Structures are given as C-alpha cells and as structure tokens.
Amino acid sequence: MEKYSCENHIDHALDMFVAEQKEFPIMDKVEEDKKLSTKCSYCEQPAEYIVSSK
C-alpha cells in the first residue's frame, strides 16, 4: 500500500495508514523527477512524500 501526500496532508496520510494497516509506515520523499506528475492522495497538490509499508 502506498499513499502520496503533500506537505499539508502528511499527518493525515500517516494517521490513515496506521489506522488501515495496523503497522507503522515508512515515509520517503518523492523523487524530484516524479514530483510534477505525482499528486497528493487527498488533494490536487504535487506529492512531497510517499507513505508505504516497504
């Protein structure tokens, strides 16, 4: 499972991941070359972070 998040929604993304997966997520920055094409899972802003289990 992966969630993409902008700066504004990172707290929500982490909370939702823990609630759904029952485990602590890994948070990584989105690579520079993918920032413009990857949108936040909660709004239309470019994603800054990937929240995932691996």
ABEGO torsion letter per residue (X at the ends): XBBBBBAAAAAAAAAAAAAAAGBBBBBBBBBAAAAAABBBAABABBBABBBBAX
